[in-house]
């Protein structure tokens, strides 16, 4: 049963992470023609496009991609429903409707925050490693645009040590602390 939970969580993690990355890329006005834009759109179009058609006009326009954010939230809540039902079936927990609803919300929102924190960690790790190993990579320009708004405020506070920028390392530690608090 743990293997099934793991596979289910991994699938939802990938879908939610793609929806959140799509929202971030749209917010930063990064073209979706290059990677990871094409991959993200291939994974999320089936849900984001219908959500955008249902959203009220003021939310459908503007700098915030509400369609992708609502899709990520819907996926997280769907995971919460599936996980709560599976826990109910496997362990026979007979919960009231209010307890079931709160459990669904907690499971879904916890996954959403975890995907956000771990997704940022992956982006920052790839950004840091690629900046050392292959700084002229075509992917580096996209990673720079994705990570720089997050790194810039920390870079103002954390001084360079011996010519080395430690802001990404500080962010990784903070994200890890956030994951520990979430767990």
Contact map, one row per residue, 1 for C-alpha under 8 A:
111110000000000000000000000000000000000000000000000000000000000000000000000000000000000000000000000000000000000000000000000000000000000000000000000000000000000000000000000000000000000
111111000000000000000000000000000000000000000000000000000000000000000000000000000000000000000000000000000000000000000000000000000000000000000000000000000000000000000000000000000000000
111111100000000000000000000000000000000000000000000000000000000000000000000000000000000000000000000000000000000000000000000000000000000000000000000000000000000000000000000000000000000
111111110000000000000000000000000000000000000000000000000000000000000000000000000000000000000000000000000000000000000000000000000000000000000000000000000000000000000000000000000000000
111111111000000000000000000000000000000000000000000000000000000000000000000000000010000000000000000000000000000000000000000000000000000000000000000000000000000000000000000000000000000
011111111100000000000000000000000000000000000000000000000000000000000000000000000000000000000000000000000000000000000000000000000000000000000000000000000000000000000000000000000000000
001111111110000000000000000000000000000000000000000000000000000000000000000000000000000000000000000000000000000000000000000000000000000000000000000000000000000000000000000000000000000
000111111111000000000000000000000000000000000000000000000000000000000000000000000000000000000000000000000000000000000000000000000000000000000000000000000000000000000000000000000000000
000011111111100000000000000000000000000000000000000000000000000000000000000000100000000000000000000000000000000000000000000000000000000000000000000000000000000000000000000000000000000
000001111111110000000000000000000000000000000000000000000000000000000000000000000000000000000000000000000000000000000000000000000000000000000000000000000000000000000000000000000000000
000000111111111000000000000000000000000000000000000000000000000000000000000000000000000000000000000000000000000000000000000000000000000000000000000000000000000000000000000000000000000
000000011111111100000000000000000000000000000000000000000000000000000000001100100000000000000000000000000000000000000000000000000000000000000000000000000000000000000000000000000000000
000000001111111110000000000000000000000000000000000000000000000000000000000000000000000000000000000000000000001000100000000000000000000000000000000000000000000000000000000000000000000
000000000111111111000000000000000000000000000000000000000000000000000000000000000000000000000000000000000000000000000000000000000000000000000000000000000000000000000000000000000000000
000000000011111111100000000000000000000000110000000000000000000000000001001000000000000000000000000000000000000000000000000000000000000000000000000000000000000000000000000000000000000
000000000001111111110000000000000000000000000000000000000000000000000011101100000000000000000000000000000000000100100000000000000000000000000000000000000000000000000000000000000000000
000000000000111111111000000000000000000000000000000000000000000000000001000000000000000000000000000000000000000000110010000000000000000000000000000000000000000000000000000000000000000
000000000000011111111100000000000000000110110000000000000000000000000000000000000000000000000000000000000000000000000000000000000000000000000000000000000000000000000000000000000000000
000000000000001111111110000000000000000100010001000000000000000000011011000000000000000000000000000000000000000000000000000000000000000000000000000000000000000000000000000000000000000
000000000000000111111111000000000000000000000000000000000000000000011001000000000000000000000000000000000000000000010000000000000000000000000000000000000000000000000000000000000000000
000000000000000011111111100000000000000100000000000000000000000000000000000000000000000000000000000000000000000000000000000000000000000000000000000000000000000000000000000000000000000
000000000000000001111111110000000000100110000000000000000000000000010000000000000000000000000000000000000000000000000000000000000000000000000000000000000000000000000000000000000000000
000000000000000000111111111000000000000000000000000000000000000111011000000000000000000000000000000000000000000000000000000000000000000000000000000000000000000000000000000000000000000
000000000000000000011111111100000000000000000000000000000000000010000000000000000000000000000000000000000000000000000000000000000000000000000000010000000000000000000000000000000000000
000000000000000000001111111111110000100000000000000000000000000000000000000000000000000000000000000000000000000000000000000000000000000000000000010000000000000000000000000000000000000
000000000000000000000111111111100000000000000000000000000000001110000000000000000000000000000000000000000000000000000000000000000000000000000000000000000000000000000000000000000000000
000000000000000000000011111111000000000000000000000000000000001110000000000000000000000000000000000000000000000000000000000000000000000000000000000000000000000000000000000000000000000
000000000000000000000001111111000000000000000000000000000000000000000000000000000000000000000000000000000000000000000000000000000000000000000000110000000000000000000000000000000000000
000000000000000000000000111111100000000000000000000000000000000000000000000000000000000000000000000000000000000000000000000000000000000000000000000000000000000000000000000000000000000
000000000000000000000000111111110000000000000000000000000000000000000000000000000000000000000000000000000000000000000000000000000000000000000100100000000000000000000000000000000000000
000000000000000000000000110011111100100000000000000000000000000000000000000000000000000000000000000000000000000000000000000000000000000000000000000000000000000000000000000000000000000
000000000000000000000000100001111111110010000000000000000000000000000000000000000000000000000000000000000000000000000000000000000000000000000000000000000000000000000000000000000000000
000000000000000000000000000000111110110000000000000000000000000000000000000000000000000000000000000000000000000000000000000000000000000000000000000000000000000000000000000000000000000
000000000000000000000000000000111111110000000000000000000000000000000000000000000000000000000000000000000000000000000000000000000000000000000000000000000000000000000000000000000000000
000000000000000000000000000000011111111000000000000000000000000000000000000000000000000000000000000000000000000000000000000000000000000000100000000000000000000000000000000000000000000
000000000000000000000000000000010111111100000000000000000000000000000000000000000000000000000000000000000000000000000000000000000000000000000000000000000000000000000000000000000000000
000000000000000000000100100000111111111110000000000000000000000000000000000000000000000000000000000000000000000000000000000000000000000000000000000000000000000000000000000000000000000
000000000000000000000000000000011111111111000000000000000000000000000000000000000000000000000000000000000000000000000000000000000000000000000000000000000000000000000000000000000000000
000000000000000000000000000000000011111111100000000000000000000000000000000000000000000000000000000000000000000000000000000000000000000000000000000000000000000000000000000000000000000
000000000000000001101100000000000001111111110000000000000000000000000000000000000000000000000000000000000000000000000000000000000000000000000000000000000000000000000000000000000000000
000000000000000001000100000000010000111111111000000000000000000000000000000000000000000000000000000000000000000000000000000000000000000000000000000000000000000000000000000000000000000
000000000000000000000000000000000000011111111000000000000000000000000000000000000000000000000000000000000000000000000000000000000000000000000000000000000000000000000000000000000000000
000000000000001001000000000000000000001111111100000000000000000000000000000000000000000000000000000000000000000000000000000000000000000000000000000000000000000000000000000000000000000
000000000000001001100000000000000000000111111111000000000000000000000000000000000000000000000000000000000000000000000000000000000000000000000000000000000000000000000000000000000000000
000000000000000000000000000000000000000011111111100000000000000000000000000000000000000000000000000000000000000000000000000000000000000000000000000000000000000000000000000000000000000
000000000000000000000000000000000000000000111111110000000000000000000000000000000000000000000000000000000000000000000000000000000000000000000000000000000000000000000000000000000000000
000000000000000000000000000000000000000000011111111000000000000000000010000000000000000000000000000000000000000000000000000000000000000000000000000000000000000000000000000000000000000
000000000000000000100000000000000000000000011111111100000000000000110010000000000000000000000000000000000000000000000000000000000000000000000000000000000000000000000000000000000000000
000000000000000000000000000000000000000000001111111110000000000000100000000000000000000000000000000000000000000000000000000000000000000000000000000000000000000000000000000000000000000
000000000000000000000000000000000000000000000111111111000000000000000000000000000000000000000000000000000000000000000000000000000000000000000000000000000000000000000000000000000000000
000000000000000000000000000000000000000000000011111111100000000000110110000000000000000000000000000000000000000000000000000000000000000000000000000000000000000000000000000000000000000
000000000000000000000000000000000000000000000001111111100001000001100000000000000000000000000000000000000000000000000000000000000000000000000000000000000000000000000000000000000000000
000000000000000000000000000000000000000000000000111111100001000000000000000000000000000000000000000000000000000000000000000000000000000000000000000000000000000000000000000000000000000
000000000000000000000000000000000000000000000000011111110000000000000000000000000000000000000000000000000000000000000000000000000000000000000000000000000000000000000000000000000000000
000000000000000000000000000000000000000000000000001111111011000000100000000000000000000000000000000000000000000000000000000000000000000000000000000000000000000000000000000000000000000
000000000000000000000000000000000000000000000000000001111111000000000000000000000000000000000000000000000000000000000000000000000000000000000000000000000000000000000000000000000000000
000000000000000000000000000000000000000000000000000000111111100000000000000000000000000000000000000000000000000000000000000000000000000000000000000000000000000000000000000000000000000
000000000000000000000000000000000000000000000000000000011111110000000000000000000000000000000000000000000000000000000000000000000000000000000000000000000000000000000000000000000000000
000000000000000000000000000000000000000000000000000000111111110001000000000000000000000000000000000000000000000000000000000000000000000000000000000000000000000000000000000000000000000
000000000000000000000000000000000000000000000000000110111111110011100000000000000000000000000000000000000000000000000000000000000000000000000000000000000000000000000000000000000000000
000000000000000000000000000000000000000000000000000000001111111110000000000000000000000000000000000000000000000000000000000000000000000000000000000000000000000000000000000000000000000
000000000000000000000000000000000000000000000000000000000111111110000000000000000000000000000000000000000000000000000000000000000000000000000000000000000000000000000000000000000000000
000000000000000000000000011000000000000000000000000000000000111110000000000000000000000000000000000000000000000000000000000000000000000000000000000000000000000000000000000000000000000
000000000000000000000010011000000000000000000000000000000000111111000000000000000000000000000000000000000000000000000000000000000000000000000000000000000000000000000000000000000000000
000000000000000000000011011000000000000000000000000000000001111111111000000000000000000000000000000000000000000000000000000000000000000000000000000000000000000000000000000000000000000
000000000000000000000010000000000000000000000000000100000011000111111100000000000000000000000000000000000000000000000000000000000000000000000000000000000000000000000000000000000000000
000000000000000000000000000000000000000000000001101100100001000011111110000000000000000000000000000000000000000000000000000000000000000000000000000000000000000000000000000000000000000
000000000000000000110110000000000000000000000001001000000000000011111111000000000000000000000000000000000000000000000000000000000000000000000000000000000000000000000000000000000000000
000000000000000000110010000000000000000000000000000000000000000011111111100000000000000000000000000000000000000000000000000000000000000000000000000000000000000000000000000000000000000
000000000000000000000000000000000000000000000000001000000000000001111111110000000000000000000000000000000000000000000000000000000000000000000000000000000000000000000000000000000000000
000000000000000100100000000000000000000000000011001000000000000000111111111000000000000000000000000000000000000000000000000000000000000000000000000000000000000000000000000000000000000
000000000000001110110000000000000000000000000000000000000000000000011111111100000000000000000000000000000000000100000000000000000000000000000000000000000000000000000000000000000000000
000000000000000100000000000000000000000000000000000000000000000000001111111110000000000000000000000000000001100100000000000000000000000000000000000000000000000000000000000000000000000
000000000000000000000000000000000000000000000000000000000000000000000111111111000000000000000000000000000000000000000000000000000000000000000000000000000000000000000000000000000000000
000000000001001100000000000000000000000000000000000000000000000000000011111111100000000000000000000000000000000000000000000000000000000000000000000000000000000000000000000000000000000
000000000001000100000000000000000000000000000000000000000000000000000001111111110000000000000000000000000011101100000000000000000000000000000000000000000000000000000000000000000000000
000000000000000000000000000000000000000000000000000000000000000000000000111111111000000000000000000000011011100000000000000000000000000000000000000000000000000000000000000000000000000
000000000000000000000000000000000000000000000000000000000000000000000000011111111100000000000000000000000001000000000000000000000000000000000000000000000000000000000000000000000000000
000000001001000000000000000000000000000000000000000000000000000000000000001111111110000000000000000000000011000000000000000000000000000000000000000000000000000000000000000000000000000
000000000000000000000000000000000000000000000000000000000000000000000000000111111111000000000000000000111111000000000000000000000000000000000000000000000000000000000000000000000000000
000000000000000000000000000000000000000000000000000000000000000000000000000011111111100000000000000000010001000000000000000000000000000000000000000000000000000000000000000000000000000
000000000000000000000000000000000000000000000000000000000000000000000000000001111111110000000000000000000000000000000000000000000000000000000000000000000000000000000000000000000000000
000010000000000000000000000000000000000000000000000000000000000000000000000000111111111000000000000000010010000000000000000000000000000000000000000000000000000000000000000000000000000
000000000000000000000000000000000000000000000000000000000000000000000000000000011111111100000000000100110010000000000000000000000000000000000000000000000000000000000000000000000000000
000000000000000000000000000000000000000000000000000000000000000000000000000000001111111110000000000000000000000000000000000000000000000000000000000000000000000000000000000000000000000
000000000000000000000000000000000000000000000000000000000000000000000000000000000111111111000000000000000000000000000000000000000000000000000000000000000000000000000000000000000000000
000000000000000000000000000000000000000000000000000000000000000000000000000000000011111111111000000000000000000000000000000000000000000000000000000000000000000000000000000000000000000
000000000000000000000000000000000000000000000000000000000000000000000000000000000001111111111100000000000000000000000000000000000000000000000000000000000000000000000000000000000000000
000000000000000000000000000000000000000000000000000000000000000000000000000000000000111111111000000000000000000000000000000000000000000000000000000000000000000000000000000000000000000
000000000000000000000000000000000000000000000000000000000000000000000000000000000000011111110000000000000000000000000000000000000000000000000000000000000000000000000000000000000000000
000000000000000000000000000000000000000000000000000000000000000000000000000000000000001111111000000000000000000000000000000000000000000000000000000000000000000000000000000000000000000
000000000000000000000000000000000000000000000000000000000000000000000000000000000000001111111100000000000000000000000000000000000000000000000000000000000000000000000000000000000000000
000000000000000000000000000000000000000000000000000000000000000000000000000000000000001110111110000000000000000000000000000000000000000000000000000000000000000000000000000000000000000
000000000000000000000000000000000000000000000000000000000000000000000000000000000000000100011111000000000000000000000000000000000000000000000000000000000000000000000000000000000000000
000000000000000000000000000000000000000000000000000000000000000000000000000000000000000000001111101100000000000000000000000000000000000000000000000000000000000000000000000000000000000
000000000000000000000000000000000000000000000000000000000000000000000000000000000000000000000111111100000000000000000000000000000000000000000000000000000000000000000000000000000000000
000000000000000000000000000000000000000000000000000000000000000000000000000000000000000000000011111110000000000000000000000000000000000000000000000000000000000000000000000000000000000
000000000000000000000000000000000000000000000000000000000000000000000000000000000000000000000001111111000000000000000000000000000000000000000000000000000000000000000000000000000000000
000000000000000000000000000000000000000000000000000000000000000000000000000000000000000000000011111111100000000000000000000000000000000000000000000000000000000000000000000000000000000
000000000000000000000000000000000000000000000000000000000000000000000000000000000001000000000011111111110000000000000000000000000000000000000000000000000000000000000000000000000000000
000000000000000000000000000000000000000000000000000000000000000000000000000000000000000000000000111111111000000000000000000000000000000000000000000000000000000000000000000000000000000
000000000000000000000000000000000000000000000000000000000000000000000000000000000000000000000000011111111100000000000000000000000000000000000000000000000000000000000000000000000000000
000000000000000000000000000000000000000000000000000000000000000000000000000000010001000000000000001111111110000000000000000000000000000000000000000000000000000000000000000000000000000
000000000000000000000000000000000000000000000000000000000000000000000000000010011011000000000000000111111111000000000000000000000000000000000000000000000000000000000000000000000000000
000000000000000000000000000000000000000000000000000000000000000000000000000010010000000000000000000011111111100000000000000000000000000000000000000000000000000000000000000000000000000
000000000000000000000000000000000000000000000000000000000000000000000000000000010000000000000000000001111111110000000000000000000000000000000000000000000000000000000000000000000000000
000000000000000000000000000000000000000000000000000000000000000000000000000110110011000000000000000000111111111000000000000000000000000000000000000000000000000000000000000000000000000
000000000000000000000000000000000000000000000000000000000000000000000000100111111000000000000000000000011111111100000000000000000000000000000000000000000000000000000000000000000000000
000000000000000000000000000000000000000000000000000000000000000000000000100110000000000000000000000000001111111110000000000000000000000000000000000000000000000000000000000000000000000
000000000000000000000000000000000000000000000000000000000000000000000000000000000000000000000000000000000111111111000000000000000000000000000000000000000000000000000000000000000000010
000000000000100000000000000000000000000000000000000000000000000000000000000100000000000000000000000000000011111111100000000000000000000000000000000000000000000000000000000000000000000
000000000000000100000000000000000000000000000000000000000000000000000001100100000000000000000000000000000001111111110000000000000000000000000000000000000000000000000000000000000000000
000000000000000000000000000000000000000000000000000000000000000000000000000000000000000000000000000000000000111111111000000000000000000000000000000000000000000000000000000000000000000
000000000000000000000000000000000000000000000000000000000000000000000000000000000000000000000000000000000000011111111100000000000000000000000000000000000000000000000000000000000010010
000000000000100110000000000000000000000000000000000000000000000000000000000000000000000000000000000000000000001111111110000000000000000000000000000000000000000000000000000000000000000
000000000000000010010000000000000000000000000000000000000000000000000000000000000000000000000000000000000000000111111111000000000000000000000000000000000000000000000000000000000000000
000000000000000000000000000000000000000000000000000000000000000000000000000000000000000000000000000000000000000011111111100000000000000000000000000000000000000000000000000000110110000
000000000000000000000000000000000000000000000000000000000000000000000000000000000000000000000000000000000000000001111111110000000000000000000000000000000000000000000000000000100010000
000000000000000010000000000000000000000000000000000000000000000000000000000000000000000000000000000000000000000000111111111000000000000000000000000000000000000000000000000000000000000
000000000000000000000000000000000000000000000000000000000000000000000000000000000000000000000000000000000000000000011111111100000000000000000000000000000000000000000000000000100000000
000000000000000000000000000000000000000000000000000000000000000000000000000000000000000000000000000000000000000000001111111110000000000000000000000000000000000000000000000100100000000
000000000000000000000000000000000000000000000000000000000000000000000000000000000000000000000000000000000000000000000111111111000000000000000000000000000000000000000000000000000000000
000000000000000000000000000000000000000000000000000000000000000000000000000000000000000000000000000000000000000000000011111111100000000000000010001000000000000000000000000000000000000
000000000000000000000000000000000000000000000000000000000000000000000000000000000000000000000000000000000000000000000001111111110000000000000000001000000000000000000001000100000000000
000000000000000000000000000000000000000000000000000000000000000000000000000000000000000000000000000000000000000000000000111111111000000000000000000000000000000000000000000000000000000
000000000000000000000000000000000000000000000000000000000000000000000000000000000000000000000000000000000000000000000000011111111100000000000000000000000000000000000000000000000000000
000000000000000000000000000000000000000000000000000000000000000000000000000000000000000000000000000000000000000000000000001111111110000000010011001000000000000000000000000000000000000
000000000000000000000000000000000000000000000000000000000000000000000000000000000000000000000000000000000000000000000000000111111111000000000000000000000000000000000001000000000000000
000000000000000000000000000000000000000000000000000000000000000000000000000000000000000000000000000000000000000000000000000011111111100000000000000000000000000000000000000000000000000
000000000000000000000000000000000000000000000000000000000000000000000000000000000000000000000000000000000000000000000000000001111111111010010000000000000000000000000000000000000000000
000000000000000000000000000000000000000000000000000000000000000000000000000000000000000000000000000000000000000000000000000000111111111000010000000000000000000000000000000000000000000
000000000000000000000000000000000000000000000000000000000000000000000000000000000000000000000000000000000000000000000000000000011111111000000000000000000000000000000000000000000000000
000000000000000000000000000000000000000000000000000000000000000000000000000000000000000000000000000000000000000000000000000000001111111000000000000000000000000000000000000000000000000
000000000000000000000000000000000000000000000000000000000000000000000000000000000000000000000000000000000000000000000000000000000111111110000000000000000000000000000000000000000000000
000000000000000000000000000000000000000000000000000000000000000000000000000000000000000000000000000000000000000000000000000000000111111110010000000000000000000000000000000000000000000
000000000000000000000000000000000000000000000000000000000000000000000000000000000000000000000000000000000000000000000000000000000000011111010000000000000000000000000000000000000000000
000000000000000000000000000000000000000000000000000000000000000000000000000000000000000000000000000000000000000000000000000000000100011111111000000000000000000000000000000000000000000
000000000000000000000000000000000000000000000000000000000000000000000000000000000000000000000000000000000000000000000000000000000000000111111100000000000000000000000000000000000000000
000000000000000000000000000000000010000000000000000000000000000000000000000000000000000000000000000000000000000000000000000000000000000011111110000000000000000000000000000000000000000
000000000000000000000000000000000000000000000000000000000000000000000000000000000000000000000000000000000000000000000000000000100110001111111111000000000000000000000000000000000000000
000000000000000000000000000000000000000000000000000000000000000000000000000000000000000000000000000000000000000000000000000000000000000011111111100000000000000000000000000000000000000
000000000000000000000000000001000000000000000000000000000000000000000000000000000000000000000000000000000000000000000000000000000000000001111111110000000000000000000000000000000000000
000000000000000000000000000000000000000000000000000000000000000000000000000000000000000000000000000000000000000000000000001000100000000000111111111000000000000000000000000000000000000
000000000000000000000000000000000000000000000000000000000000000000000000000000000000000000000000000000000000000000000000000000100000000000011111111100000000000000000000000000000000000
000000000000000000000000000101000000000000000000000000000000000000000000000000000000000000000000000000000000000000000000000000000000000000001111111110000000000000000000000000000000000
000000000000000000000001100100000000000000000000000000000000000000000000000000000000000000000000000000000000000000000000000000000000000000000111111111000000000000000000000000000000000
000000000000000000000000000000000000000000000000000000000000000000000000000000000000000000000000000000000000000000000000001100100000000000000011111111100000000000000000000000000000000
000000000000000000000000000000000000000000000000000000000000000000000000000000000000000000000000000000000000000000000000000000000000000000000001111111110000000000000000000000000000000
000000000000000000000000000000000000000000000000000000000000000000000000000000000000000000000000000000000000000000000000000000000000000000000000111111111000000000000000000000000000000
000000000000000000000000000000000000000000000000000000000000000000000000000000000000000000000000000000000000000000000000000000000000000000000000011111111100000000000000000000000000000
000000000000000000000000000000000000000000000000000000000000000000000000000000000000000000000000000000000000000000000000000000000000000000000000001111111110000000000011001000000000000
000000000000000000000000000000000000000000000000000000000000000000000000000000000000000000000000000000000000000000000000000000000000000000000000000111111111000000000000000000000000000
000000000000000000000000000000000000000000000000000000000000000000000000000000000000000000000000000000000000000000000000000000000000000000000000000011111111100000000000000000000000000
000000000000000000000000000000000000000000000000000000000000000000000000000000000000000000000000000000000000000000000000000000000000000000000000000001111111110000000010011000000000000
000000000000000000000000000000000000000000000000000000000000000000000000000000000000000000000000000000000000000000000000000000000000000000000000000000111111111000001110000000000000000
000000000000000000000000000000000000000000000000000000000000000000000000000000000000000000000000000000000000000000000000000000000000000000000000000000011111111000000000000000000000000
000000000000000000000000000000000000000000000000000000000000000000000000000000000000000000000000000000000000000000000000000000000000000000000000000000001111111000000000000000000000000
000000000000000000000000000000000000000000000000000000000000000000000000000000000000000000000000000000000000000000000000000000000000000000000000000000000111111100000110000000000000000
000000000000000000000000000000000000000000000000000000000000000000000000000000000000000000000000000000000000000000000000000000000000000000000000000000000011111110001100000000000000000
000000000000000000000000000000000000000000000000000000000000000000000000000000000000000000000000000000000000000000000000000000000000000000000000000000000000011111111100000000000000000
000000000000000000000000000000000000000000000000000000000000000000000000000000000000000000000000000000000000000000000000000000000000000000000000000000000000001111111100000000000000000
000000000000000000000000000000000000000000000000000000000000000000000000000000000000000000000000000000000000000000000000000000000000000000000000000000000000000111110000000000000000000
000000000000000000000000000000000000000000000000000000000000000000000000000000000000000000000000000000000000000000000000000000000000000000000000000000000000000111111000000000000000000
000000000000000000000000000000000000000000000000000000000000000000000000000000000000000000000000000000000000000000000000000000000000000000000000000000000000000111111100000000000000000
000000000000000000000000000000000000000000000000000000000000000000000000000000000000000000000000000000000000000000000000000000000000000000000000000000000010001110111111000000000000000
000000000000000000000000000000000000000000000000000000000000000000000000000000000000000000000000000000000000000000000000000000000000000000000000000000000010011110011111110000000000000
000000000000000000000000000000000000000000000000000000000000000000000000000000000000000000000000000000000000000000000000000000000000000000000000000000100110010000001111111000000000000
000000000000000000000000000000000000000000000000000000000000000000000000000000000000000000000000000000000000000000000000000100010000000000000000000000100000000000001111111100000000000
000000000000000000000000000000000000000000000000000000000000000000000000000000000000000000000000000000000000000000000000000000000000000000000000000000000000000000000111111110000000000
000000000000000000000000000000000000000000000000000000000000000000000000000000000000000000000000000000000000000000000000000000000000000000000000000000000100000000000111111111000000000
000000000000000000000000000000000000000000000000000000000000000000000000000000000000000000000000000000000000000000000000000000000000000000000000000000100100000000000011111111100000000
000000000000000000000000000000000000000000000000000000000000000000000000000000000000000000000000000000000000000000000000100100000000000000000000000000000000000000000001111111110000000
000000000000000000000000000000000000000000000000000000000000000000000000000000000000000000000000000000000000000000000000000000000000000000000000000000000000000000000000111111111000000
000000000000000000000000000000000000000000000000000000000000000000000000000000000000000000000000000000000000000000000000000000000000000000000000000000000000000000000000011111111100000
000000000000000000000000000000000000000000000000000000000000000000000000000000000000000000000000000000000000000000001101100000000000000000000000000000000000000000000000001111111110000
000000000000000000000000000000000000000000000000000000000000000000000000000000000000000000000000000000000000000000001000000000000000000000000000000000000000000000000000000111111111000
000000000000000000000000000000000000000000000000000000000000000000000000000000000000000000000000000000000000000000000000000000000000000000000000000000000000000000000000000011111111100
000000000000000000000000000000000000000000000000000000000000000000000000000000000000000000000000000000000000000000001000000000000000000000000000000000000000000000000000000001111111110
000000000000000000000000000000000000000000000000000000000000000000000000000000000000000000000000000000000000000001001100000000000000000000000000000000000000000000000000000000111111111
000000000000000000000000000000000000000000000000000000000000000000000000000000000000000000000000000000000000000000000000000000000000000000000000000000000000000000000000000000011111111
000000000000000000000000000000000000000000000000000000000000000000000000000000000000000000000000000000000000000000000000000000000000000000000000000000000000000000000000000000001111111
000000000000000000000000000000000000000000000000000000000000000000000000000000000000000000000000000000000000010001000000000000000000000000000000000000000000000000000000000000000111111
000000000000000000000000000000000000000000000000000000000000000000000000000000000000000000000000000000000000000000000000000000000000000000000000000000000000000000000000000000000011111
